[in-house]
Amino acid sequence: MTAPWLRDDNHLPEALRGLRLPLVGSPLFIISGPELVIAQCKAGIVGSFPALNAREAEGEPPLLEAWLTQITEALDRHNQANPDRPAAPFAVNQIVHRSNARLDRDLEICARHKVPIWITSLGARVEVNEAAHSCGGIVLHDIINNTFARKAIDKGADGLIAVAAGAGGHAGQQSPFALIREIRDWFDGPLLLSGAIATGQALLAARALGADFGYMGSPFIACAEANAQPGYKDMIVSSGAEDIVTSSLFTGVSGNYLKPSIAAAGLDADNLPSADASTMNFSSGSSKPKAWKEIWGAGQGIGAVRDLTDVPTLVARIEREYLTAGRGLSGEFAG
Ligand SMILES: Cc1cc2nc3c(=O)[nH]c(=O)nc-3n(C[C@H](O)[C@H](O)[C@H](O)COP(=O)(O)O)c2cc1C
């Protein structure tokens, strides 16, 4: 049976149509690389990675080139072998922050490789949107409130990722109910919702609110294809919403982290001081390597992650839950 979703995506840009599920695997610093992205796209959802994850040694050719070639070739091979269930397109995340010294180089590489979906974070800039559009790509910009949402669209982004409270990494503070409502008052383009979406029921709720897609990160950390240490994967499985701490200490902006990893680094997770945004620095990919290597990010949805798994199994679970929940509710409204 055709998924209910597939009948109603004509208003979206071509790159976002015809997917198995209305879901994007969000970019995860350090964790997302070609293996995870290829598995996500083959499973029928958009896979993504931060360009800054592709880091070559001094004097080596750009690793980003090699990753883009590897992903494109793997997806082409999959599509030739499986014309009836083609892979979803992939996305590359650009951190548009003044301290990201690689930005211009990475934009040029992505434009040359015709990256279909560009995800921009921490700054909306006209030139970045123009670079994406020059190669036929679309830009989804992530925002935490309605003011930033309007700025992003004014500067030429095609769609928005609303990062609500409870998201892993740099989270917003607003309820998804409030945030999606305010944006949908004036914006009818592609809208994704980020924050603690870890089940098909949550994905359906995102659609009910008015989002076109869910944007899911933390559950992928526990997947075999993710580049995360075994202890990190285990902590995702064993933790729940109460184990998530919000702090600006580690990167200069508010983010959500696993409490046991803060304790393991010798800090008192219940009494963390705050830091100011001027300490943010992406010149070597992160403000402080420790922030992501030792202090582990995760969103509040991880209570739904009960075992170490792999991408095909996780996406199949989300799909099952999504369809079952949707059919259950539509029964209530029928007749
Ligand atoms: C460990 C970790 C690293 C992240 N790194 C990035 C990043 O490099 N760029 C980005 O735009 N978002 C990043 N995010 C945020 C995610 O893209 C997304 O908003 C979030 O994971 C969604 O919430 P969820 O984890 O509850 O699903 C990160 C999140 C986590 C948990």
The ligand as an SDF file (V2000), in Angstrom:
LIG
                    3D

 31 33  0  0  0  0  0  0  0  0999 V2000
   25.7290   14.9850   18.9230 C   0  0  0  0  0  0  0  0  0  0  0  0
   25.0100   15.9810   18.0900 C   0  0  0  0  0  0  0  0  0  0  0  0
   25.7190   16.7450   17.1660 C   0  0  0  0  0  0  0  0  0  0  0  0
   25.0570   17.6800   16.3650 C   0  0  0  0  0  0  0  0  0  0  0  0
   25.7830   18.3650   15.4210 N   0  0  0  0  0  0  0  0  0  0  0  0
   25.1390   19.2230   14.5820 C   0  0  0  0  0  0  0  0  0  0  0  0
   25.8500   19.8820   13.5460 C   0  0  0  0  0  0  0  0  0  0  0  0
   27.0550   19.7190   13.3600 O   0  0  0  0  0  0  0  0  0  0  0  0
   25.1560   20.7170   12.7370 N   0  0  0  0  0  0  0  0  0  0  0  0
   23.8120   20.9300   12.8910 C   0  0  0  0  0  0  0  0  0  0  0  0
   23.2230   21.6890   12.1310 O   0  0  0  0  0  0  0  0  0  0  0  0
   23.1100   20.3210   13.8780 N   0  0  0  0  0  0  0  0  0  0  0  0
   23.7490   19.4670   14.7100 C   0  0  0  0  0  0  0  0  0  0  0  0
   23.0400   18.8230   15.6990 N   0  0  0  0  0  0  0  0  0  0  0  0
   21.5930   19.0790   15.8440 C   0  0  0  0  0  0  0  0  0  0  0  0
   20.7990   18.1330   14.9620 C   0  0  0  0  0  0  0  0  0  0  0  0
   21.0180   18.4450   13.6200 O   0  0  0  0  0  0  0  0  0  0  0  0
   19.2750   18.1530   15.2640 C   0  0  0  0  0  0  0  0  0  0  0  0
   18.7680   19.4590   15.3780 O   0  0  0  0  0  0  0  0  0  0  0  0
   18.9670   17.3820   16.5150 C   0  0  0  0  0  0  0  0  0  0  0  0
   19.7550   16.2330   16.6270 O   0  0  0  0  0  0  0  0  0  0  0  0
   17.4980   16.9820   16.5440 C   0  0  0  0  0  0  0  0  0  0  0  0
   17.1150   16.5960   17.8210 O   0  0  0  0  0  0  0  0  0  0  0  0
   17.1440   15.0640   18.3220 P   0  0  0  0  0  0  0  0  0  0  0  0
   18.5750   14.7430   18.5410 O   0  0  0  0  0  0  0  0  0  0  0  0
   16.3550   15.1310   19.5810 O   0  0  0  0  0  0  0  0  0  0  0  0
   16.5460   14.2290   17.2550 O   0  0  0  0  0  0  0  0  0  0  0  0
   23.6610   17.8920   16.5180 C   0  0  0  0  0  0  0  0  0  0  0  0
   22.9640   17.1170   17.4550 C   0  0  0  0  0  0  0  0  0  0  0  0
   23.6110   16.1650   18.2270 C   0  0  0  0  0  0  0  0  0  0  0  0
   22.8270   15.3180   19.1930 C   0  0  0  0  0  0  0  0  0  0  0  0
  1  2  1  0
  2  3  1  0
  2 30  2  0
  3  4  2  0
  4  5  1  0
  4 28  1  0
  5  6  2  0
  6  7  1  0
  6 13  1  0
  7  8  2  0
  7  9  1  0
  9 10  1  0
 10 11  2  0
 10 12  1  0
 12 13  2  0
 13 14  1  0
 14 15  1  0
 14 28  1  0
 15 16  1  0
 16 17  1  0
 16 18  1  0
 18 19  1  0
 18 20  1  0
 20 21  1  0
 20 22  1  0
 22 23  1  0
 23 24  1  0
 24 25  2  0
 24 26  1  0
 24 27  1  0
 28 29  2  0
 29 30  1  0
 30 31  1  0
M  END
$$$$
